[in-house]
Amino acid sequence: MVGTDSQVHCNRTVFITGIVIQNEGKGAWACIRKNIVPRKMLHLHERISYETSLTEEIVSLFTTERKNEMINIVLPYIYQGATFSMEGHLDIGAGKRNKTREFVNEMVTRMESIGVEPKIKPDAFVASSYANRYTK
């Protein structure tokens, strides 16, 4: 799972991309990547689009060869319920009161176009929870 969140500060905007590999029932491995834009990014569409671009950038590092290596690790455990999937967690929501709802179709389509399963709030916990804690 890969997801990005941002926070506007007084003279910069901080973007954190979280990468999480979940081993259900046994924990997870996670790391972050920090990106700072040296200005306030006040336009919501610009920030959401940049968050999505940063997520796409990390996802692109998982080449077919790298994904196959990960699948080979999981393969012996398929009969015990193991699976492998790539998810792009987007810090957007479709709720009526959510300011980002107008961007859902655009960002979801971007994730789907690169072969990643998109997740939005409340299911996008890597962006909305994990990455979020490091943007402050």
Residue, then its C-alpha position, 0 to 999 in steps of 0.5 A: m500500500v502506498g499513499t501520500d498526505s500533505q500539510v501546508h505550513c507557514n512557508r512550505t508544504v510538506f508531503i509524506t508518502g507512506i509505504v506499507i507492506q502488511n502481513e495480516g495478523k502478523g504486523a506490517w513493515a512501513c517507511i516514509r519518504k518526505n518531500i518539501v515544496p518551499r511554498k504554501m500550496l493553497h489550491l486543494h486540487e494542486r495539492i491532491s494532484y501532487e499527492t497522487s503524483l508522488t504516490e504514482e512515483i513510488v508505485s512505479l518503482f515496483t517494476t514487474e520484476r520486483k512485483n514477481e519477486m514479492i509474489n514468489i515470497v507469498l506464493p508458498y502461503i497461498y493456501q493459508g490465505a496469503t495474497f498480493s495486491m498493490e493499493g494506492h491510498l488517496d487522501i480524498g473522500a466522496g462524502k457530501r461534506n468532503k471538499t475533495r469529493e470533486f477530485v475522486n474520479e480523476m485521481v481514482t482513474r489515475m491509480e487504475s491507469i497504472g494498474v493499482e487498486p485505488k482506495i479512498k477514505p475511509d479505506a485509505f489509511v496509509a494516506s489519511s492516517y499513517a502518512n498524515r502523522y508525519t506531515k505535522 
